Amino acid sequence: MSRIDEITRYIVAEFAPDIRADELDADYDLLDNGVVDSLGLLRLIGWLGERYDLPVDDIDLAPEQFRSVRAVDAFVESALVKGPAL
């Protein structure tokens, strides 16, 4: 399973259980469309930290990094490549 698929499945399971993972477009705006709210964003960041062993406490975070599944995937990729110096 690709990382985008894994992130999509998590988001659907936690925040949008009424839709299927294959129905959530990777570019769909999760924040503007109310799929993920501020508390949900914290949960998502916590899950990403645990799942991908990211030092989320040491990384500068911005809402744009979590706007869509594709943006979340890019954030994870960047964090894995650069580490805590983000």
DSSP file (Angstrom, degrees, kcal/mol; ACC not computed):
  #  RESIDUE AA STRUCTURE BP1 BP2  ACC     N-H-->O    O-->H-N    N-H-->O    O-->H-N    TCO  KAPPA ALPHA  PHI   PSI    X-CA   Y-CA   Z-CA
    1    1 A M              0   0    0      0, 0.0     2,-0.0     0, 0.0     0, 0.0   0.000 360.0 360.0 360.0 135.1    0.0    0.0    0.0
    2    2 A S     >  -     0   0    0      1,-0.1     4,-2.2     4,-0.0     5,-0.1  -0.305 360.0-113.0 -74.5 163.0    1.3    3.4   -0.9
    3    3 A R  H  > S+     0   0    0      2,-0.2     4,-2.7     1,-0.2     5,-0.2   0.880 118.5  54.8 -64.2 -37.8    1.8    6.2    1.7
    4    4 A I  H  > S+     0   0    0      1,-0.2     4,-2.7     2,-0.2    -1,-0.2   0.921 109.0  48.4 -61.8 -42.9   -1.0    8.2    0.0
    5    5 A D  H  > S+     0   0    0      2,-0.2     4,-2.6     1,-0.2    -2,-0.2   0.913 111.9  49.3 -62.1 -42.1   -3.3    5.2    0.3
    6    6 A E  H  X S+     0   0    0     -4,-2.2     4,-2.0     2,-0.2    -2,-0.2   0.919 112.9  46.0 -64.7 -44.3   -2.4    4.8    4.0
    7    7 A I  H  X S+     0   0    0     -4,-2.7     4,-2.6     2,-0.2     5,-0.2   0.918 112.9  51.1 -64.4 -43.5   -2.9    8.5    4.8
    8    8 A T  H  X S+     0   0    0     -4,-2.7     4,-2.7    -5,-0.2     5,-0.2   0.932 109.2  50.2 -59.6 -46.7   -6.2    8.5    2.9
    9    9 A R  H  X S+     0   0    0     -4,-2.6     4,-2.5     1,-0.2    -1,-0.2   0.889 111.3  49.0 -61.0 -40.1   -7.4    5.4    4.8
   10   10 A Y  H  X S+     0   0    0     -4,-2.0     4,-2.6     2,-0.2     5,-0.3   0.948 112.2  47.6 -64.3 -47.7   -6.6    7.0    8.1
   11   11 A I  H  X>S+     0   0    0     -4,-2.6     4,-2.8     1,-0.2     5,-0.9   0.915 114.4  46.2 -61.8 -44.0   -8.3   10.3    7.3
   12   12 A V  H  X5S+     0   0    0     -4,-2.7     4,-1.2     3,-0.2    -1,-0.2   0.939 114.5  47.6 -63.9 -46.7  -11.4    8.5    6.1
   13   13 A A  H  <5S+     0   0    0     -4,-2.5    -2,-0.2    -5,-0.2    -1,-0.2   0.888 123.2  32.5 -62.6 -39.5  -11.5    6.1    9.1
   14   14 A E  H  <5S+     0   0    0     -4,-2.6    -2,-0.2    -5,-0.2    -1,-0.2   0.813 136.0  15.4 -89.0 -32.3  -11.0    8.9   11.6
   15   15 A F  H  <5S+     0   0    0     -4,-2.8    -3,-0.2    -5,-0.3    -2,-0.1   0.617 130.7  29.0-123.2 -17.7  -12.8   11.9   10.0
   16   16 A A    ><< +     0   0    0     -4,-1.2     3,-1.9    -5,-0.9    -2,-0.1  -0.365  56.7 157.0-144.7  59.6  -15.1   10.9    7.2
   17   17 A P  T 3   +     0   0    0      0, 0.0    -4,-0.1     0, 0.0    -1,-0.1   0.627  68.6  71.9 -66.2 -11.0  -16.3    7.3    7.9
   18   18 A D  T 3  S+     0   0    0     -6,-0.1     2,-0.3    -3,-0.1    -5,-0.1   0.496  95.9  58.3 -83.7  -2.3  -19.4    7.9    5.6
   19   19 A I  S <  S-     0   0    0     -3,-1.9     2,-0.2    -7,-0.2    -3,-0.1  -0.871  85.4-114.0-122.2 160.6  -17.2    7.8    2.5
   20   20 A R    >>  -     0   0    0     -2,-0.3     3,-1.8     1,-0.1     4,-0.6  -0.613  26.3-117.9 -89.3 152.6  -14.9    5.2    1.0
   21   21 A A  G >4 S+     0   0    0      1,-0.3     3,-1.1    -2,-0.2    -1,-0.1   0.854 114.5  57.8 -57.9 -36.5  -11.2    5.8    0.8
   22   22 A D  G 34 S+     0   0    0      1,-0.2    -1,-0.3     3,-0.0   -13,-0.0   0.580 100.6  59.1 -74.1  -6.6  -11.3    5.5   -3.0
   23   23 A E  G <4 S+     0   0    0     -3,-1.8     2,-0.9     2,-0.1    -1,-0.2   0.590  84.3  89.5 -92.7 -13.4  -13.8    8.4   -3.1
   24   24 A L  S << S-     0   0    0     -3,-1.1     2,-0.1    -4,-0.6   -12,-0.1  -0.763  75.0-140.9 -91.3 108.2  -11.5   10.9   -1.4
   25   25 A D    >   -     0   0    0     -2,-0.9     3,-1.6     1,-0.1    44,-0.4  -0.412  14.5-126.6 -66.3 140.7   -9.4   12.7   -4.0
   26   26 A A  T 3  S+     0   0    0      1,-0.3    44,-2.9    43,-0.1    45,-0.4   0.681 110.2  47.6 -63.8 -18.4   -5.8   13.3   -3.0
   27   27 A D  T 3  S+     0   0    0     42,-0.2    -1,-0.3    41,-0.2     2,-0.1   0.368  79.2 126.7-103.9   3.2   -6.2   17.0   -3.8
   28   28 A Y  S <  S-     0   0    0     -3,-1.6     2,-1.0     1,-0.1    41,-0.4  -0.423  70.0-114.9 -63.4 131.4   -9.5   17.5   -1.9
   29   29 A D     >  -     0   0    0      1,-0.2     4,-1.4    -2,-0.1     6,-0.3  -0.573  32.9-175.2 -75.3 103.6   -9.1   20.4    0.5
   30   30 A L  T  4>S+     0   0    0     37,-3.3     6,-2.0    -2,-1.0     5,-1.4   0.804  79.2  44.2 -70.1 -31.9   -9.6   18.7    3.9
   31   31 A L  T >45S+     0   0    0     36,-0.7     3,-1.5     3,-0.2    -1,-0.2   0.948 114.3  44.2 -81.9 -52.5   -9.5   22.0    5.9
   32   32 A D  T 345S+     0   0    0      1,-0.3    -2,-0.2    35,-0.2    -1,-0.1   0.815 115.3  50.6 -63.6 -29.7  -11.7   24.2    3.8
   33   33 A N  T 3<5S-     0   0    0     -4,-1.4    -1,-0.3     3,-0.0    -2,-0.2   0.350 112.9-117.6 -93.2   6.4  -14.3   21.5    3.4
   34   34 A G  T < 5S+     0   0    0     -3,-1.5    -3,-0.2     2,-0.2     3,-0.2   0.615  77.7 124.5  74.4  13.4  -14.4   20.7    7.1
   35   35 A V  S   <S+     0   0    0     -5,-1.4     2,-0.5    -6,-0.3    -4,-0.2   0.932  81.9  28.9 -68.6 -44.2  -13.1   17.1    6.9
   36   36 A V  S    S-     0   0    0     -6,-2.0    -1,-0.3    31,-0.1    -2,-0.2  -0.975  76.5-172.1-119.8 123.2  -10.4   17.9    9.4
   37   37 A D     >  -     0   0    0     -2,-0.5     4,-2.5    -3,-0.2     5,-0.2  -0.334  46.9 -81.7 -99.7-171.9  -10.8   20.6   12.0
   38   38 A S  H  > S+     0   0    0      1,-0.2     4,-1.5     2,-0.2     5,-0.1   0.889 131.6  44.8 -63.6 -40.2   -8.2   22.1   14.4
   39   39 A L  H  > S+     0   0    0      1,-0.2     4,-1.9     2,-0.2    -1,-0.2   0.902 113.4  51.5 -68.3 -40.3   -8.6   19.2   16.9
   40   40 A G  H  > S+     0   0    0      1,-0.2     4,-2.8     2,-0.2    -2,-0.2   0.856 104.2  58.0 -62.9 -35.4   -8.5   16.7   14.1
   41   41 A L  H  X S+     0   0    0     -4,-2.5     4,-2.6     2,-0.2    -1,-0.2   0.903 105.4  49.7 -61.8 -41.4   -5.3   18.4   12.8
   42   42 A L  H  X S+     0   0    0     -4,-1.5     4,-2.4     2,-0.2    -1,-0.2   0.907 111.4  49.0 -63.6 -41.4   -3.6   17.7   16.1
   43   43 A R  H  X S+     0   0    0     -4,-1.9     4,-2.5     2,-0.2    -2,-0.2   0.916 111.5  49.5 -63.2 -42.9   -4.8   14.0   15.9
   44   44 A L  H  X S+     0   0    0     -4,-2.8     4,-2.7     2,-0.2    -2,-0.2   0.926 111.1  48.6 -62.6 -45.4   -3.5   13.7   12.4
   45   45 A I  H  X S+     0   0    0     -4,-2.6     4,-2.4     1,-0.2    -1,-0.2   0.908 111.4  50.7 -62.0 -42.0   -0.1   15.2   13.3
   46   46 A G  H  X S+     0   0    0     -4,-2.4     4,-2.2     2,-0.2    -1,-0.2   0.915 111.3  48.1 -61.4 -43.3    0.1   12.9   16.3
   47   47 A W  H  X S+     0   0    0     -4,-2.5     4,-3.5     2,-0.2     5,-0.3   0.919 110.6  50.9 -63.7 -43.7   -0.7    9.9   14.1
   48   48 A L  H  X S+     0   0    0     -4,-2.7     4,-2.4     1,-0.2     6,-0.4   0.911 109.4  51.6 -60.2 -41.8    1.9   10.9   11.5
   49   49 A G  H  X>S+     0   0    0     -4,-2.4     5,-1.3    -5,-0.2     4,-0.5   0.922 116.8  38.9 -60.5 -44.7    4.5   11.3   14.2
   50   50 A E  H  <5S+     0   0    0     -4,-2.2     3,-0.4     3,-0.2    -2,-0.2   0.937 118.5  46.4 -70.6 -47.6    3.8    7.8   15.5
   51   51 A R  H  <5S+     0   0    0     -4,-3.5    -2,-0.2     1,-0.2    -3,-0.2   0.882 126.5  27.0 -66.0 -40.9    3.3    6.0   12.2
   52   52 A Y  H  <5S-     0   0    0     -4,-2.4    -1,-0.2    -5,-0.3    -2,-0.2   0.253 104.7-118.3-109.5  11.1    6.3    7.5   10.4
   53   53 A D  T  <5 +     0   0    0     -4,-0.5    -3,-0.2    -3,-0.4    -4,-0.2   0.923  54.4 166.2  52.6  51.1    8.5    8.1   13.4
   54   54 A L      < -     0   0    0     -5,-1.3     2,-2.0    -6,-0.4     3,-0.2  -0.788  45.1-128.7 -98.7 139.1    8.6   11.8   12.8
   55   55 A P    >   +     0   0    0      0, 0.0     3,-2.3     0, 0.0     4,-0.4  -0.459  39.4 168.4 -80.9  68.1    9.9   14.3   15.4
   56   56 A V  G >   +     0   0    0     -2,-2.0     3,-0.7     1,-0.3   -10,-0.0   0.737  69.7  61.7 -61.1 -23.7    6.8   16.4   15.1
   57   57 A D  G 3  S+     0   0    0      1,-0.2    -1,-0.3    -3,-0.2    -3,-0.0   0.730 108.3  44.3 -71.1 -20.3    7.6   18.4   18.2
   58   58 A D  G <  S+     0   0    0     -3,-2.3     2,-0.4     2,-0.1    -1,-0.2   0.347  98.3  88.0-105.0   4.5   10.8   19.6   16.5
   59   59 A I  S <  S-     0   0    0     -3,-0.7     2,-0.4    -4,-0.4    26,-0.1  -0.874  79.0-120.3-109.9 135.2    9.3   20.4   13.0
   60   60 A D        -     0   0    0     -2,-0.4     2,-0.4    24,-0.1    -2,-0.1  -0.601  37.3-159.9 -69.5 126.8    7.8   23.8   12.0
   61   61 A L        -     0   0    0     -2,-0.4     3,-0.0    -5,-0.0    -1,-0.0  -0.868  15.6-178.9-115.3 145.2    4.2   23.0   11.1
   62   62 A A    >   -     0   0    0     -2,-0.4     3,-2.0     1,-0.1     4,-0.3  -0.992  37.1-119.7-138.9 145.0    1.8   25.1    9.0
   63   63 A P  G >  S+     0   0    0      0, 0.0     3,-2.2     0, 0.0     4,-0.1   0.815 109.4  67.8 -54.1 -32.4   -1.8   24.3    8.1
   64   64 A E  G >  S+     0   0    0      1,-0.3     3,-1.0     2,-0.2     4,-0.3   0.786  89.8  64.6 -59.9 -26.5   -0.9   24.3    4.3
   65   65 A Q  G <  S+     0   0    0     -3,-2.0    10,-0.4     1,-0.2    -1,-0.3   0.613 110.2  37.5 -71.2 -11.0    1.1   21.1    4.9
   66   66 A F  G <  S+     0   0    0     -3,-2.2    -1,-0.2    -4,-0.3    -2,-0.2   0.142  81.2 108.7-126.3  17.0   -2.2   19.3    5.9
   67   67 A R  S <  S+     0   0    0     -3,-1.0   -37,-3.3    -4,-0.1   -36,-0.7   0.804  89.7   5.0 -69.0 -31.0   -4.6   20.8    3.4
   68   68 A S  S  > S-     0   0    0     -4,-0.3     4,-2.5   -39,-0.2     5,-0.2  -0.924  78.6-102.4-145.9 168.1   -5.0   17.7    1.3
   69   69 A V  H  > S+     0   0    0    -44,-0.4     4,-2.6   -41,-0.4     5,-0.2   0.914 123.8  52.2 -60.3 -41.7   -3.8   14.1    1.4
   70   70 A R  H  > S+     0   0    0    -44,-2.9     4,-2.2     1,-0.2    -1,-0.2   0.894 109.2  49.2 -62.8 -39.3   -1.2   15.0   -1.3
   71   71 A A  H  > S+     0   0    0    -45,-0.4     4,-2.3     2,-0.2    -1,-0.2   0.896 110.6  50.6 -66.1 -40.2    0.1   17.9    0.9
   72   72 A V  H  X S+     0   0    0     -4,-2.5     4,-2.6     2,-0.2    -2,-0.2   0.921 110.0  50.4 -62.8 -43.7    0.3   15.5    3.9
   73   73 A D  H  X S+     0   0    0     -4,-2.6     4,-2.7     1,-0.2    -2,-0.2   0.909 110.2  49.4 -60.9 -42.6    2.2   13.0    1.9
   74   74 A A  H  X S+     0   0    0     -4,-2.2     4,-2.5     2,-0.2    -1,-0.2   0.886 109.9  52.3 -64.2 -38.7    4.6   15.8    0.7
   75   75 A F  H  X S+     0   0    0     -4,-2.3     4,-2.7   -10,-0.4    -2,-0.2   0.939 110.8  46.7 -61.1 -47.5    5.0   16.9    4.4
   76   76 A V  H  X S+     0   0    0     -4,-2.6     4,-2.6     2,-0.2     5,-0.2   0.931 112.3  50.3 -61.6 -46.1    5.9   13.3    5.4
   77   77 A E  H  X S+     0   0    0     -4,-2.7     4,-2.0     1,-0.2    -1,-0.2   0.928 112.7  46.7 -57.8 -46.2    8.4   12.9    2.5
   78   78 A S  H  X S+     0   0    0     -4,-2.5     4,-3.1     1,-0.2     5,-0.4   0.910 112.6  49.4 -63.0 -43.3   10.1   16.2    3.4
   79   79 A A  H  X S+     0   0    0     -4,-2.7     4,-2.0     1,-0.2    -1,-0.2   0.873 111.2  49.5 -65.7 -37.0   10.2   15.3    7.1
   80   80 A L  H  < S+     0   0    0     -4,-2.6    -1,-0.2    -5,-0.2    -2,-0.2   0.871 117.3  40.9 -69.6 -35.9   11.7   11.9    6.4
   81   81 A V  H  < S+     0   0    0     -4,-2.0    -2,-0.2    -5,-0.2    -3,-0.2   0.920 127.6  29.2 -77.1 -45.5   14.3   13.4    4.0
   82   82 A K  H >< S-     0   0    0     -4,-3.1     3,-0.7    -5,-0.2    -3,-0.2   0.755  90.9-159.6 -91.4 -26.1   15.3   16.5    6.1
   83   83 A G  G ><  -     0   0    0     -4,-2.0     3,-1.0    -5,-0.4    -1,-0.2  -0.392  58.0 -21.4  75.8-157.8   14.6   15.3    9.6
   84   84 A P  G 3  S+     0   0    0      0, 0.0    -1,-0.2     0, 0.0   -24,-0.1   0.518 118.2  81.4 -69.6  -5.2   14.0   17.7   12.5
   85   85 A A  G <         0   0    0     -3,-0.7    -2,-0.1     1,-0.2   -26,-0.1   0.288 360.0 360.0 -83.8  13.8   15.7   20.6   10.9
   86   86 A L    <         0   0    0     -3,-1.0    -1,-0.2    -7,-0.1   -27,-0.1   0.520 360.0 360.0 -59.0 360.0   12.6   21.5    8.9
